[in-house]
């Protein structure tokens, strides 16, 4: 069994298989591992490495990187970078975009319908069904100041109001 100890710093190394360290607190109110540093910038608080190099790190500035040293608050880099948010059974997974603790927007998948929704508070502003149909809450506004071009399909027995805002163009109704 090869081992090494460096005084002044804790450095443990081994060529044995298995875990090098196992921290186990069996107290139900106990905690695990705490790392504290006086640094506040780009210094590393924690770095995880495999045989090929760094796989994740946490900087003293609070930035977290997986696959690279982070340039933003949270960054993932890989040749095939994917992220997944999985809700437990019966829960809708969501990504919340907020400012100062207030939830402003949510991107979520509805657990009962599998629809994708963009929501603010309890209002759905965009819903895309599993069939690809999109429903907009609050209307559609384009970059041309409210000009909608193309075609609009109105479902059978639906009531639709179209109000022209300027001269020009036309409305063609097909029955």
N, C-alpha and C positions, 0 to 999 in steps of 0.2 A: 504494500500500500504506500503510494507516494503522497506526501503531504508537505505543506509549506505554511509558515506563519511569519508575518512581517510585523515587527513591533512599531508602534506609533500610528499605524493604520491597521485596520483589520483586513487582512488579505488571506483568504483561504483558497487553496487549490488542491485538486486531487485528480488522479488519472483513473480512479475507480468508477464503475458505472453507477447509475442511480442518482438520487438527489444528493447534492453537495450539502444543502442545508434544509432543514424542515422546521419551520417555526410553528408551533402548535400551542395555542392558549386554550385550555379546556374550560376556563371560567366562562359562564354564559354571558357575563357582562364585560368580559375582557376584549381586548383589541389585538391586532396583529402587529404589523411593522410600521414604524414611523420614521421618516427621513426628514431631517431639518437642516437647513443651511441658511447662512446670513446673506447669501447671494440673492440678487433680485433681477438679473438680466438674462443673458443668453447662456449662463452656466448650467450645466446639467445637474438636475437633482437625482434623476434615475435614468439609467440606460440599460436596455436589454439587448443582448447580443446572441447570435447563434454562431456556428462555425464559419459563416461567410461574412459576418460583420453585424452592424447595428440593425435591429429590427423595430425598436421602439424607444422613444425617449421622452422625458418630461423635463422642461426647462424651468429655471427659477422664475421666469416671467409668467408662468402658467400655461405656456404653449405645450401642446402634446402632438407628437409626430409618430406615425406608424409607417415604417418603411423609409423614412427620411427625417432629417432634422427640420422641425417645423418653422415655416415663415409666417404662419397665421395661427390663430387660437387652436384649431384642430386641423390636422392635415394628414391625409392618407395617400401614399404613393406606392404603386406596384405596376408591374408590366400589364396586369389585368386587374385594375383597382375596382373593387365592388364593396358596397356597404349594405348592410341589411338591418332593418328594424323589425323584429318579430314580436307580435303581441301574444300573450298567453291565450289559451282557449277562451273564446267569448269576448276578447278585447280587440278594439280597433287600433292597429299601430299608427303612430303619427309622429311627425317632426314638427316641433313648435319653433316658430321664429318670433322672438320677443325682444323688447327693449326695456331695460330697467325693471325686469321682473314681470312686466305685464305681457300676457300672451297677445300678440297682435295677429298672427296668422298661423294656421295649422295646415300641413299637407298630410292627408290621412287616407287610409283605405278603410271603407266601411265594412265591418265584420259581417253584417247580415246580407248585404247586397254585393259586396266585392267592388263597389264603385270607388273611383278615385275622386277625392274632394279637396278643394281649397276652401277653407273656412276661416271666418273671423268671428270671434265670440261664438254664437250658436247659429250663425247664418252661413249657408253654403253659397259661395259666389261662383264656383265652377264645379260641376259634377260631370265626370266622364264615366259612362256606364261600361260594363264589360263588353257590350256590343259596339262600342266606339262612339255612341251618341253623346254630344256635349250639351249641357244645360247651363246657361248663364243666368245668374241672379243679378238684377239691376240693369239689364240691357247690354247691348254691344256698341262700343264706341271704337272707331278706327283712328288711324293717324291723320285722316283727312277730316277732322272735326265732325265726327258723327256720320260720315258717309259710309254706307254699307253697300259694297258692290258684290256682284255674283248673284247667286240665287238663294231664296229662302223657301223652305218647304213647310207648309202648315199642315199639321195632322188633321185627319178627318174629325169633324165635329168640334174643332178648336176655334177659338175666337182670337183674332189677331188684329192689332191696330198698327197701321203704318202711317206716320206723320211726316210728310216732306218738310225739310227745314230750309230749302233754298230752291231757286228756280233751276230748271234744266233737269235732265235725266227723265226717266219715266218708270211707271210701275206697270208691268204686264201681268195680268191675272189669267192663268190657264185653269180651266175647269175640267 
